[in-house]
Amino acid sequence: MAMLGQDINANVGIRGDSDELNNVIGPHGFDNRNVKGVWALQMLAMHDMKITNTFFEHTDYTTHASYLPPSLPPMLDIITISSSSFKRVRNCNLWCFGTPSNHAAVICKISVTSIKHSGSTNVSAGTIDWERIRENDSLRQKFNERLNELNNSELTHYSTFMENIMRAGADTAMRIKTPTKGWFEENREDLQPKIQAKN
């Protein structure tokens, strides 16, 4: 996943009906693209990136308070993400709790889901059946839904997030432990005749 937060100092505008850069930019924001904005869009298109700010509808997109002309509100601070990872973006908007500045903070919410493990088949931890979750599409979907529910679609502290992963796994698929036989029971057929012969 490639993701960048940047002050581009350019106006990228919004998507037009026949815009060749439709893959880069969405329909929301300010319709005030300038030359530097075109350059920025072309560079992002070369790297197959999307401007997340422009794909979500909000009441305000102003990220810079300028007292100089032009008077149009600028959206200079953007968050971009690779097109392949864009499906994980849930929202991107202004964040009013940033450090006081003439630039507004921008927050991008991303849904992190389970990764289909393709290496070793030995992926179990504790009594959670990670292998079943990995291989079963419906269980994987159930796990992801439960994880989203636990995280409540909000930013979550890392340690809480890890706890929620384990809880979602336990709520999705538990491995039923069967009693294991001891060494003698496993080898009874071989040992019994020898024991009888000795007696």
Contact map, one row per residue, 1 for C-alpha under 8 A:
1110000000000000000000000000000000000000000000000000000000000000000000000000000011011000000000000000000000000000000000000000000000000000000000000000000000000000000000000000000000000000000000000000000
1111000000000000000000000000000000000000000000000000000000000000000000000000000011001000000000000000000000000000000000000000000000000000000000000000000000000000000000000000000000000000000000000000000
1111100000000000000000000000000000000000000000000000000000000000000000000000001111000000000000000000000000000000000000000000000000000000000000000000000000000000000000000000000000000000000000000000000
0111110000000000000000000000000000000000000000000000000000000000000000000000001110000000000000000000000000000000000000000000000000000000000000000000000000000000000000000000000000000000000000000000000
0011111000000000000000000000000000000000000000000000000000000000000000000000111100000000000000000000000000000000000000000000000000000000000000000000000000000000000000000000000000000000000000000000000
0001111100000000000000000000000000000000000000000000000000000000000000000000111000000000000000000000000000000000000000000000000000000000000000000000000000000000000000000000000000000000000000000000000
0000111110000000000000000000000000000000000000000000000000000000000000000001110000000000000000000000000000000000000000000000000000000000000000000000000000000000000000000000000000000000000000000000000
0000011111000000000000000000000000000001000000000000000000000000000000000001110000000000000000000000000000000000000000000000000000000000000000000000000000000000000000000000000000000000000000000000000
0000001111100000000000000000000000010000000000000000000000000000000000000001100000000000000000000000000000000000000000000000000000000000000000000000000000000000000000000000000000000000000000000000000
0000000111110000000000000000000011011001000000000000000000000000000000000011000000000000000000000000000000000000000000000000000000000000000000000000000000000000000000000000000000000000000000000000000
0000000011111000000000000000000111011000000000000000000000000000000000000111000000000000000000000000000000000000000000000000000000000000000000000000000000000000000000000000000000000000000000000000000
0000000001111100000000000000000111011101100000000000000000000000000000000010000000000000000000000000000000000000000000000000000000000000000000000000000000000000000000000000000000000000000000000000000
0000000000111110000000000000111111001000000000000000000000000000000000000000000000000000000000000000000000000000000000000000000000000000000000000000000000000000000000000000000000000000000000000000000
0000000000011111000000001111111110000000000000000000010000000000000000000000000000000000000000000000000000000000000000000000000000000000000000000000000000000000000000000000000000000000000000000000000
0000000000001111101011001111000000000000000000000000000000000000000000000000000000000000000000000000000000000000000000000000000000000000000000000000000000000000000000000000000000000000000000000000000
0000000000000111111001000010000000000000000000000000000000000000000000000000000000000000000000000000000000000000000000000000000000000000000000000000000000000000000000000000000000000000000000000000000
0000000000000011111000000000000000000000000000000000000000000000000000000000000000000000000000000000000000000000000000000000000000000000000000000000000000000000000000000000000000000000000000000000000
0000000000000001111101000000000000000000000000000000000000000000000000000000000000000000000000000000000000000000000000000000000000000000000000000000000000000000000000000000000000000000000000000000000
0000000000000011111111000000000000000000000000000000000000000000000000000000000000000000000000000000000000000000000000000000000000000000000000000000000000000000000000000000000000000000000000000000000
0000000000000000011111100000000000000000000000000000000000000000000000000000000000000000000000000000000000000000000000000000000000000000000000000000000000000000000000000000000000000000000000000000000
0000000000000010001111111000000000000000110010000000000000000000000000000000000000000000000000000000000000000000000000000000000000000000000000000000000000000000000000000000000000000000000000000000000
0000000000000011011111111100000000000000000000000000000000000000000000000000000000000000000000000000000000000000000000000000000000000000000000000000000000000000000000000000000000000000000000000000000
0000000000000000000111111100000000000000000010000100000000000000000000000000000000000000000000000000000000000000000000000000000000000000000000000000000000000000000000000000000000000000000000000000000
0000000000000000000011111100000000000000100110011110000000000000000000000000000000000000000000000000000000000000000000000000000000000000000000000000000000000000000000000000000000000000000000000000000
0000000000000110000011111110000000000000100000000111011000000000000000000000000000000000000000000000000000000000000000000000000000000000000000000000000000000000000000000000000000000000000000000000000
0000000000000110000001111111000000000000000000000011011100000000000000000000000000000000000000000000000000000000000000000000000000000000000000000000000000000000000000000000000000000000000000000000000
0000000000000111000000001111100000000000000000000000011000000000000000000000000000000000000000000000000000000000000000000000000000000000000000000000000000000000000000000000000000000000000000000000000
0000000000000110000000000111110000000000000000000000111110000000000000000000000000000000000000000000000000000000000000000000000000000000000000000000000000000000000000000000000000000000000000000000000
0000000000001100000000000011111000000000000000000000110000011000000000000010000000000000000000000000000000000000000000000000000000000000000000000000000000000000000000000000000000000000000000000000000
0000000000001100000000000001111110000000000000000000000000001000000000001110000000000000000000000000000000000000000000000000000000000000000000000000000000000000000000000000000000000000000000000000000
0000000000001100000000000000111110000000000000000000000000000000000000000000000000000000000000000000000000000000000000000000000000000000000000000000000000000000000000000000000000000000000000000000000
0000000000111100000000000000011111000000000000000000000000000000000000010000000000000000000000000000000000000000000000000000000000000000000000000000000000000000000000000000000000000000000000000000000
0000000001111100000000000000011111101100000000000000000000000000000000000000000000000000000000000000000000000000000000000000000000000000000000000000000000000000000000000000000000000000000000000000000
0000000001111000000000000000000111111100000000000000000000000000000000000000000000000000000000000000000000000000000000000000000000000000000000000000000000000000000000000000000000000000000000000000000
0000000000000000000000000000000011111110000000000000000000000000000000000000000000000000000000000000000000000000000000000000000000000000000000000000000000000000000000000000000000000000000000000000000
0000000011110000000000000000000001111111000000000000000000000000000000000000000000000000000000000000000000000000000000000000000000000000000000000000000000000000000000000000000000000000000000000000000
0000000001111000000000000000000011111111100000000000000000000000000000000000000000000000000000000000000000000000000000000000000000000000000000000000000000000000000000000000000000000000000000000000000
0000000000010000000000000000000011111111110000000000000000000000000000000000000000000000000000000000000000000000000000000000000000000000000000000000000000000000000000000000000000000000000000000000000
0000000000000000000000000000000000111111111000000000000000000000000000000000000000000000000000000000000000000000000000000000000000000000000000000000000000000000000000000000000000000000000000000000000
0000000101010000000000000000000000011111111100000000000000000000000000000000000000000000000000000000000000000000000000000000000000000000000000000000000000000000000000000000000000000000000000000000000
0000000000010000000010011000000000001111111110000000000000000000000000000000000000000000000000000000000000000000000000000000000000000000000000000000000000000000000000000000000000000000000000000000000
0000000000000000000010000000000000000111111111000000000000000000000000000000000000000000000000000000000000000000000000000000000000000000000000000000000000000000000000000000000000000000000000000000000
0000000000000000000000000000000000000011111111100000000000000000000000000000000000000000000000000000000000000000000000000000000000000000000000000000000000000000000000000000000000000000000000000000000
0000000000000000000000010000000000000001111111111100000000000000000000000000000000000000000000000000000000000000000000000000000000000000000000000000000000000000000000000000000000000000000000000000000
0000000000000000000010110000000000000000111111111100000000000000000000000000000000000000000000000000000000000000000000000000000000000000000000000000000000000000000000000000000000000000000000000000000
0000000000000000000000000000000000000000011111111000000000000000000000000000000000000000000000000000000000000000000000000000000000000000000000000000000000000000000000000000000000000000000000000000000
0000000000000000000000000000000000000000001111111000000000000000000000000000000001000000000000000000000000000000000000000000000000000000000000000000000000000000000000000000000000000000000000000000000
0000000000000000000000010000000000000000000111111100000000000000000000000000000001100000000000000000000000000000000000000000000000000000000000000000000000000000000000000000000000000000000000000000000
0000000000000000000000010000000000000000000111111110000000000000000000000000000111100000000000000000000000000000000000000000000000000000000000000000000000000000000000000000000000000000000000000000000
0000000000000000000000111000000000000000000110011111000000000000000000000000000111100100000000000000000000000000000000000000000000000000000000000000000000000000000000000000000000000000000000000000000
0000000000000000000000011100000000000000000000001111111000000000000000000000011110000000000000000000000000000000000000000000000000000000000000000000000000000000000000000000000000000000000000000000000
0000000000000000000000001100000000000000000000000111111100000000000000000000011110000100101100000000000000010000000000000000000000000000000000000000000000000000000000000000000000000000000000000000000
0000000000000000000000000001100000000000000000000011111100001000000000000000011000000000000110000000000000000000000000000000000000000000000000000000000000000000000000000000000000000000000000000000000
0000000000000100000000001111100000000000000000000011111110000000000000000000000000000000000000000000000000000000000000000000000000000000000000000000000000000000000000000000000000000000000000000000000
0000000000000000000000001111000000000000000000000011111110000000000000000000000000000000000100000000000000000000000000000000000000000000000000000000000000000000000000000000000000000000000000000000000
0000000000000000000000000101000000000000000000000001111111000000000000000000000000000000001110000000000000000000000000000000000000000000000000000000000000000000000000000000000000000000000000000000000
0000000000000000000000000001000000000000000000000000011111100000000000000000000000000000000000000000000000000000000000000000000000000000000000000000000000000000000000000000000000000000000000000000000
0000000000000000000000000000000000000000000000000000000111111000000000000000000000000000000010000000000000000000000000000000000000000000000000000000000000000000000000000000000000000000000000000000000
0000000000000000000000000000000000000000000000000000000011111000000000000000000000000000000000000000000000000000000000000000000000000000000000000000000000000000000000000000000000000000000000000000000
0000000000000000000000000000100000000000000000000000000001111100000000000000000000000000000001000000000000000000000000000000000000000000000000000000000000000000000000000000000000000000000000000000000
0000000000000000000000000000110000000000000000000000100001111110000000000110000000000000000011000000000000000000000000000000000000000000000000000000000000000000000000000000000000000000000000000000000
0000000000000000000000000000000000000000000000000000000000011111100000001111000000000000000000000000000100000000000000000000000000000000000000000000000000000000000000000000000000000000000000000000000
0000000000000000000000000000000000000000000000000000000000001111100000000111100000000000000001000000001111000000000000000000000000000000000000000000000000000000000000000000000000000000000000000000000
0000000000000000000000000000000000000000000000000000000000000111110000001111100000000000000000000000011100000000000000000000000000000000000000000000000000000000000000000000000000000000000000000000000
0000000000000000000000000000000000000000000000000000000000000111111000001100000000000000000000000000011000000000000000000000000000000000000000000000000000000000000000000000000000000000000000000000000
0000000000000000000000000000000000000000000000000000000000000001111110101000000000000000000000000000010000000000000000000000000000000000000000000000000000000000000000000000000000000000000000000000000
0000000000000000000000000000000000000000000000000000000000000000111110100000000000000000000000000000000000000000000000000000000000000000000000000000000000000000000000000000000000000000000000000000000
0000000000000000000000000000000000000000000000000000000000000000011111100000000000000000000000000000000000000000000000000000000000000000000000000000000000000000000000000000000000000000000000000000000
0000000000000000000000000000000000000000000000000000000000000000011111110000000000000000000000000000000000000000000000000000000000000000000000000000000000000000000000000000000000000000000000000000000
0000000000000000000000000000000000000000000000000000000000000000000111110000000000000000000000000000000000000000000000000000000000000000000000000000000000000000000000000000000000000000000000000000000
0000000000000000000000000000000000000000000000000000000000000000011111111000000000000000000000000000000000000000000000000000000000000000000000000000000000000000000000000000000000000000000000000000000
0000000000000000000000000000000100000000000000000000000000000000000011111100000000000000000000000000000000000000000000000000000000000000000000000000000000000000000000000000000000000000000000000000000
0000000000000000000000000000010000000000000000000000000000000101110000111110000000000000000000000000000000000000000000000000000000000000000000000000000000000000000000000000000000000000000000000000000
0000000000100000000000000000010000000000000000000000000000001111100000011111000000000000000000000000000000000000000000000000000000000000000000000000000000000000000000000000000000000000000000000000000
0000000001110000000000000000110000000000000000000000000000001111000000001111110000000000000000000000000000000000000000000000000000000000000000000000000000000000000000000000000000000000000000000000000
0000001111100000000000000000000000000000000000000000000000000111000000000111110000000000000000000000000000000000000000000000000000000000000000000000000000000000000000000000000000000000000000000000000
0000111110000000000000000000000000000000000000000000000000000011000000000011111000000000000000000000001111000000000000000000000000000000000000000000000000000000000000000000000000000000000000000000000
0000111100000000000000000000000000000000000000000011100000000000000000000011111100000000000000000000000001000000000000000000000000000000000000000000000000000000000000000000000000000000000000000000000
0011110000000000000000000000000000000000000000000011100000000000000000000000111110000000000000000000000001010000000000000000000000000000000000000000000000000000000000000000000000000000000000000000000
0011100000000000000000000000000000000000000000001111000000000000000000000000011111000000000000000000000000000000000000000000000000000000000000000000000000000000000000000000000000000000000000000000000
1111000000000000000000000000000000000000000000001111000000000000000000000000001111101100000000000000000000000000000000000000000000000000000000000000000000000000000000000000000000000000000000000000000
1110000000000000000000000000000000000000000000111100000000000000000000000000000111111100000000000000000000000000000000000000000000000000000000000000000000000000000000000000000000000000000000000000000
0000000000000000000000000000000000000000000000011100000000000000000000000000000011111110000000000000000000000000000000000000000000000000000000000000000000000000000000000000000000000000000000000000000
1000000000000000000000000000000000000000000000000000000000000000000000000000000001111110000000000000000000000000000000000000000000000000000000000000000000000000000000000000000000000000000000000000000
1100000000000000000000000000000000000000000000000000000000000000000000000000000011111111100000000000000000000000000000000000000000000000000000000000000000000000000000000000000000000000000000000000000
0000000000000000000000000000000000000000000000000101000000000000000000000000000011111111100000000000000000000000000000000000000000000000000000000000000000000000000000000000000000000000000000000000000
0000000000000000000000000000000000000000000000000000000000000000000000000000000000111111110000000000000000000000000000000000000000000000000000000000000000000000000000000000000000000000000000000000000
0000000000000000000000000000000000000000000000000000000000000000000000000000000000001111110000000000000000000111000000000000000000000000000000000000000000000000000000000000000000000000000000000000000
0000000000000000000000000000000000000000000000000001000000000000000000000000000000001111111100000000000000011110000000000000000000000000000000000000000000000000000000000000000000000000000000000000000
0000000000000000000000000000000000000000000000000000000000000000000000000000000000000011111100000000000000011110000000000000000000000000000000000000000000000000000000000000000000000000000000000000000
0000000000000000000000000000000000000000000000000001000100000000000000000000000000000000111110000000000000011100000000000000000000000000000000000000000000000000000000000000000000000000000000000000000
0000000000000000000000000000000000000000000000000001101100000000000000000000000000000000111111000000000001111000000000000000000000000000000000000000000000000000000000000000000000000000000000000000000
0000000000000000000000000000000000000000000000000000100101001000000000000000000000000000001111100000000001110000000000000000000000000000000000000000000000000000000000000000000000000000000000000000000
0000000000000000000000000000000000000000000000000000000000011010000000000000000000000000000111110000000111100000000000000000000000000000000000000000000000000000000000000000000000000000000000000000000
0000000000000000000000000000000000000000000000000000000000000000000000000000000000000000000011111100000111100000000000000000000000000000000000000000000000000000000000000000000000000000000000000000000
0000000000000000000000000000000000000000000000000000000000000000000000000000000000000000000001111100000110000000000000000000000000000000000000000000000000000000000000000000000000000000000000000000000
0000000000000000000000000000000000000000000000000000000000000000000000000000000000000000000000111110000010000000000000000000000000000000000000000000000000000000000000000000000000000000000000000000000
0000000000000000000000000000000000000000000000000000000000000000000000000000000000000000000000111111000110000000000000000000000000000000000000000000000000000000000000000000000000000000000000000000000
0000000000000000000000000000000000000000000000000000000000000000000000000000000000000000000000001111100010000000000000000000000000000000000000000000000000000000000000000000000000000000000000000000000
0000000000000000000000000000000000000000000000000000000000000000000000000000000000000000000000000111110000000000000000000000000000000000000000000000000000000000000000000000000000000000000000000000000
0000000000000000000000000000000000000000000000000000000000000000000000000000000000000000000000000011111100000000000000000000000000000000000000000000000000000000000000000000000000000000000000000000000
0000000000000000000000000000000000000000000000000000000000000001110000000000000000000000000000000001111100000000000000000000000000000000000000000000000000000000000000000000000000000000000000000000000
0000000000000000000000000000000000000000000000000000000000000011100000000000100000000000000000000000111110000000000000000000000000000000000000000000000000000000000000000000000000000000000000000000000
0000000000000000000000000000000000000000000000000000000000000111000000000000100000000000000001110100111111000000000000000000000000000000000000000000000000000000000000000000000000000000000000000000000
0000000000000000000000000000000000000000000000000000000000000010000000000000100000000000000001111110001111100000000000000000000000000000000000000000000000000000000000000000000000000000000000000000000
0000000000000000000000000000000000000000000000000000000000000010000000000000111000000000000111100000000111110000000000000000000000000000000000000000000000000000000000000000000000000000000000000000000
0000000000000000000000000000000000000000000000000000000000000000000000000000000000000000000111100000000011111000000000000000000000000000000000000000000000000000000000000000000000000000000000000000000
0000000000000000000000000000000000000000000000000001000000000000000000000000001000000000111110000000000001111100000000000000000000000000000000000000000000000000000000000000000000000000000000000000000
0000000000000000000000000000000000000000000000000000000000000000000000000000000000000000111100000000000000111110000000000000000000000000000000000000000001100000000000000000000000000000000000000000000
0000000000000000000000000000000000000000000000000000000000000000000000000000000000000001111000000000000000011111000000000000000000000000000000000000000000000000000000000000000000000000000000000000000
0000000000000000000000000000000000000000000000000000000000000000000000000000000000000001110000000000000000001111100000000000000000000000000000000001000010000000000000000000000000000000000000000000000
0000000000000000000000000000000000000000000000000000000000000000000000000000000000000001000000000000000000000111110000000000000000000000000000000000000000000000000000000000000000000000000000000000000
0000000000000000000000000000000000000000000000000000000000000000000000000000000000000000000000000000000000000011111000000000000000000000000000010010000000000000000000000000000000000000000000000000000
0000000000000000000000000000000000000000000000000000000000000000000000000000000000000000000000000000000000000001111100000000000000000000000100110000000000000000000000000000000000000000000000000000000
0000000000000000000000000000000000000000000000000000000000000000000000000000000000000000000000000000000000000000111110000000000000000100000000000000000000000000000000000000000000000000000000000000000
0000000000000000000000000000000000000000000000000000000000000000000000000000000000000000000000000000000000000000011111000000000000000110000000000000000000000000000000000000000000000000000000000000000
0000000000000000000000000000000000000000000000000000000000000000000000000000000000000000000000000000000000000000001111110000000000000100000000000000000000000000000000000000000000000000000000000000000
0000000000000000000000000000000000000000000000000000000000000000000000000000000000000000000000000000000000000000000111111000000000000000000000000000000000000000000000000000000000000000000000000000000
0000000000000000000000000000000000000000000000000000000000000000000000000000000000000000000000000000000000000000000011111000000000000000000000000000000000000000000000000000000000000000000000000000000
0000000000000000000000000000000000000000000000000000000000000000000000000000000000000000000000000000000000000000000011111110000000000000000000000000000000000000000000000000000000000000000000000000000
0000000000000000000000000000000000000000000000000000000000000000000000000000000000000000000000000000000000000000000001111110000000100000000000000000000000000000000000000000000000000000000000000000000
0000000000000000000000000000000000000000000000000000000000000000000000000000000000000000000000000000000000000000000000011111000000100000000000000000000000000000000000000000000000000000000000000000000
0000000000000000000000000000000000000000000000000000000000000000000000000000000000000000000000000000000000000000000000011111100001100000000000000000000000000000000000000000000000000000000000000000000
0000000000000000000000000000000000000000000000000000000000000000000000000000000000000000000000000000000000000000000000000111111111100000000000000000000000000000000000000000000000000000000000000000000
0000000000000000000000000000000000000000000000000000000000000000000000000000000000000000000000000000000000000000000000000011111111000000000000000000000000000000000000000000000000000000000000000000000
0000000000000000000000000000000000000000000000000000000000000000000000000000000000000000000000000000000000000000000000000001111100000000000000000000000000000000000000000000000000000000000000000000000
0000000000000000000000000000000000000000000000000000000000000000000000000000000000000000000000000000000000000000000000000001111110000000000000000000000000000000000000000100011110000000000000000000000
0000000000000000000000000000000000000000000000000000000000000000000000000000000000000000000000000000000000000000000000000001111111000000000000000000000000000000000001001100111000000000000000000000000
0000000000000000000000000000000000000000000000000000000000000000000000000000000000000000000000000000000000000000000000000001101111111000000000000000000000000000000000001000111000000000000000000000000
0000000000000000000000000000000000000000000000000000000000000000000000000000000000000000000000000000000000000000000000000011100111111100000000000000000000000000000000001000100000000000000000000000000
0000000000000000000000000000000000000000000000000000000000000000000000000000000000000000000000000000000000000000000000001111000011111110000000000000000000000000000000000000000000000000000000000000000
0000000000000000000000000000000000000000000000000000000000000000000000000000000000000000000000000000000000000000000000000000000011111111001000000000000000000000000000000000100000000000000000000000000
0000000000000000000000000000000000000000000000000000000000000000000000000000000000000000000000000000000000000000000000000000000011111111101100100000000000000000000000001001100000000000000000000000000
0000000000000000000000000000000000000000000000000000000000000000000000000000000000000000000000000000000000000000001110000000000001111111101100000000000000000000000000000000000000000000000000000000000
0000000000000000000000000000000000000000000000000000000000000000000000000000000000000000000000000000000000000000000100000000000000111111100100000000000000000000000000000000000000000000000000000000000
0000000000000000000000000000000000000000000000000000000000000000000000000000000000000000000000000000000000000000000000000000000000011111111100000000000000000000000000000000000000000000000000000000000
0000000000000000000000000000000000000000000000000000000000000000000000000000000000000000000000000000000000000000000000000000000000001111111110000000000000000000000000000000000000000000000000000000000
0000000000000000000000000000000000000000000000000000000000000000000000000000000000000000000000000000000000000000000000000000000000000001111111000000000000000000000000000000000000000000000000000000000
0000000000000000000000000000000000000000000000000000000000000000000000000000000000000000000000000000000000000000000000000000000000011101111111100000000000000000000000000001100000000000000000000000000
0000000000000000000000000000000000000000000000000000000000000000000000000000000000000000000000000000000000000000010000000000000000001111111111110000000000000000000000000000000000000000000000000000000
0000000000000000000000000000000000000000000000000000000000000000000000000000000000000000000000000000000000000000000000000000000000000000111111111000000000000000000000000000000000000000000000000000000
0000000000000000000000000000000000000000000000000000000000000000000000000000000000000000000000000000000000000000000000000000000000000000011111111100000000000000000000000001000000000000000000000000000
0000000000000000000000000000000000000000000000000000000000000000000000000000000000000000000000000000000000000000010000000000000000001000001111111110000000000000000000011011000000000000000000000000000
0000000000000000000000000000000000000000000000000000000000000000000000000000000000000000000000000000000000000000110000000000000000000000000111111111000000000000000000010000000000000000000000000000000
0000000000000000000000000000000000000000000000000000000000000000000000000000000000000000000000000000000000000000000000000000000000000000000011111111100000000000000000000000000000000000000000000000000
0000000000000000000000000000000000000000000000000000000000000000000000000000000000000000000000000000000000000000000000000000000000000000000001111111110000000000000000010011000000000000000000000000000
0000000000000000000000000000000000000000000000000000000000000000000000000000000000000000000000000000000000000000100000000000000000000000000000111111111000000000000110010000000000000000000000000000000
0000000000000000000000000000000000000000000000000000000000000000000000000000000000000000000000000000000000000010000000000000000000000000000000011111111110000000000000000000000000000000000000000000000
0000000000000000000000000000000000000000000000000000000000000000000000000000000000000000000000000000000000000000000000000000000000000000000000001111111110000000000000000000000000000000000000000000000
0000000000000000000000000000000000000000000000000000000000000000000000000000000000000000000000000000000000000000000000000000000000000000000000000111111100000000000100010000000000000000000000000000000
0000000000000000000000000000000000000000000000000000000000000000000000000000000000000000000000000000000000000000000000000000000000000000000000000011111111110000100100000000000000000000000000000000000
0000000000000000000000000000000000000000000000000000000000000000000000000000000000000000000000000000000000000000000000000000000000000000000000000001111111000000000000000000000000000000000000000000000
0000000000000000000000000000000000000000000000000000000000000000000000000000000000000000000000000000000000000010000000000000000000000000000000000001101111100000000000000000000000000000000000000000000
0000000000000000000000000000000000000000000000000000000000000000000000000000000000000000000000000000000000001000000000000000000000000000000000000000001111110000000000000000000000000000000000000000000
0000000000000000000000000000000000000000000000000000000000000000000000000000000000000000000000000000000000001000000000000000000000000000000000000000001011111000000000000000000000000000000000000000000
0000000000000000000000000000000000000000000000000000000000000000000000000000000000000000000000000000000000000000000000000000000000000000000000000000001001111101100000000000000000000000000000000000000
0000000000000000000000000000000000000000000000000000000000000000000000000000000000000000000000000000000000000000000000000000000000000000000000000000000000111111100000000000000000000000000000000000000
0000000000000000000000000000000000000000000000000000000000000000000000000000000000000000000000000000000000000000000000000000000000000000000000000000000000011111110000000000000000000000000000000000000
0000000000000000000000000000000000000000000000000000000000000000000000000000000000000000000000000000000000000000000000000000000000000000000000000000000000001111111000000000000000000000000000000000000
0000000000000000000000000000000000000000000000000000000000000000000000000000000000000000000000000000000000000000000000000000000000000000000000000000000000011111111100000000000000000000000000000000000
0000000000000000000000000000000000000000000000000000000000000000000000000000000000000000000000000000000000000000000000000000000000000000000000000000001000011111111110000000000000000000000000000000000
0000000000000000000000000000000000000000000000000000000000000000000000000000000000000000000000000000000000000000000000000000000000000000000000000000000000000111111111000000000000000000000000000000000
0000000000000000000000000000000000000000000000000000000000000000000000000000000000000000000000000000000000000000000000000000000000000000000000000000000000000011111111100000000000000000000000000000000
0000000000000000000000000000000000000000000000000000000000000000000000000000000000000000000000000000000000000000000000000000000000000000000000000010011000000001111111110000000000000000000000000000000
0000000000000000000000000000000000000000000000000000000000000000000000000000000000000000000000000000000000000000000000000000000000000000000000000010000000000000111111111000000000000000000000000000000
0000000000000000000000000000000000000000000000000000000000000000000000000000000000000000000000000000000000000000000000000000000100000000000000000000000000000000011111111100000000000000000000000000000
0000000000000000000000000000000000000000000000000000000000000000000000000000000000000000000000000000000000000000000000000000000000000000000000000000000000000000001111111110000000000000000000000000000
0000000000000000000000000000000000000000000000000000000000000000000000000000000000000000000000000000000000000000000000000000000000000000000000110110010000000000000111111111000000000000000000000000000
0000000000000000000000000000000000000000000000000000000000000000000000000000000000000000000000000000000000000000000000000000000111001000000000100000000000000000000011111111110000000000000000000000000
0000000000000000000000000000000000000000000000000000000000000000000000000000000000000000000000000000000000000000000000000000001100000000000000000000000000000000000001111111110000000000000000000000000
0000000000000000000000000000000000000000000000000000000000000000000000000000000000000000000000000000000000000000000000000000000000000000000000100100000000000000000000111111110000000000000000000000000
0000000000000000000000000000000000000000000000000000000000000000000000000000000000000000000000000000000000000000000000000000000000001000001001100100000000000000000000011111110000000000000000000000000
0000000000000000000000000000000000000000000000000000000000000000000000000000000000000000000000000000000000000000000000000000000111011000001000000000000000000000000000001111111000000000000000000000000
0000000000000000000000000000000000000000000000000000000000000000000000000000000000000000000000000000000000000000000000000000001110000000000000000000000000000000000000001111111100000000000000000000000
0000000000000000000000000000000000000000000000000000000000000000000000000000000000000000000000000000000000000000000000000000001110000000000000000000000000000000000000000000111110000000000000000000000
0000000000000000000000000000000000000000000000000000000000000000000000000000000000000000000000000000000000000000000000000000001000000000000000000000000000000000000000000000011111000000000000000000000
0000000000000000000000000000000000000000000000000000000000000000000000000000000000000000000000000000000000000000000000000000001000000000000000000000000000000000000000000000001111100000000000000000000
0000000000000000000000000000000000000000000000000000000000000000000000000000000000000000000000000000000000000000000000000000000000000000000000000000000000000000000000000000000111110000000000000000000
0000000000000000000000000000000000000000000000000000000000000000000000000000000000000000000000000000000000000000000000000000000000000000000000000000000000000000000000000000000011111000000000000000000
0000000000000000000000000000000000000000000000000000000000000000000000000000000000000000000000000000000000000000000000000000000000000000000000000000000000000000000000000000000001111100000000000000000
0000000000000000000000000000000000000000000000000000000000000000000000000000000000000000000000000000000000000000000000000000000000000000000000000000000000000000000000000000000000111111110000000000000
0000000000000000000000000000000000000000000000000000000000000000000000000000000000000000000000000000000000000000000000000000000000000000000000000000000000000000000000000000000000011111110000000000000
0000000000000000000000000000000000000000000000000000000000000000000000000000000000000000000000000000000000000000000000000000000000000000000000000000000000000000000000000000000000001111111000000000000
0000000000000000000000000000000000000000000000000000000000000000000000000000000000000000000000000000000000000000000000000000000000000000000000000000000000000000000000000000000000001111111100100000000
0000000000000000000000000000000000000000000000000000000000000000000000000000000000000000000000000000000000000000000000000000000000000000000000000000000000000000000000000000000000001111111100000000000
0000000000000000000000000000000000000000000000000000000000000000000000000000000000000000000000000000000000000000000000000000000000000000000000000000000000000000000000000000000000001111111100000000000
0000000000000000000000000000000000000000000000000000000000000000000000000000000000000000000000000000000000000000000000000000000000000000000000000000000000000000000000000000000000000011111111100000000
0000000000000000000000000000000000000000000000000000000000000000000000000000000000000000000000000000000000000000000000000000000000000000000000000000000000000000000000000000000000000001111111110000000
0000000000000000000000000000000000000000000000000000000000000000000000000000000000000000000000000000000000000000000000000000000000000000000000000000000000000000000000000000000000000000001111111000000
0000000000000000000000000000000000000000000000000000000000000000000000000000000000000000000000000000000000000000000000000000000000000000000000000000000000000000000000000000000000000000001111111100000
0000000000000000000000000000000000000000000000000000000000000000000000000000000000000000000000000000000000000000000000000000000000000000000000000000000000000000000000000000000000000001001111111110000
0000000000000000000000000000000000000000000000000000000000000000000000000000000000000000000000000000000000000000000000000000000000000000000000000000000000000000000000000000000000000000000111111111000
0000000000000000000000000000000000000000000000000000000000000000000000000000000000000000000000000000000000000000000000000000000000000000000000000000000000000000000000000000000000000000000011111111100
0000000000000000000000000000000000000000000000000000000000000000000000000000000000000000000000000000000000000000000000000000000000000000000000000000000000000000000000000000000000000000000001111111110
0000000000000000000000000000000000000000000000000000000000000000000000000000000000000000000000000000000000000000000000000000000000000000000000000000000000000000000000000000000000000000000000111111111
0000000000000000000000000000000000000000000000000000000000000000000000000000000000000000000000000000000000000000000000000000000000000000000000000000000000000000000000000000000000000000000000011111111
0000000000000000000000000000000000000000000000000000000000000000000000000000000000000000000000000000000000000000000000000000000000000000000000000000000000000000000000000000000000000000000000001111111
0000000000000000000000000000000000000000000000000000000000000000000000000000000000000000000000000000000000000000000000000000000000000000000000000000000000000000000000000000000000000000000000000111111
0000000000000000000000000000000000000000000000000000000000000000000000000000000000000000000000000000000000000000000000000000000000000000000000000000000000000000000000000000000000000000000000000011111
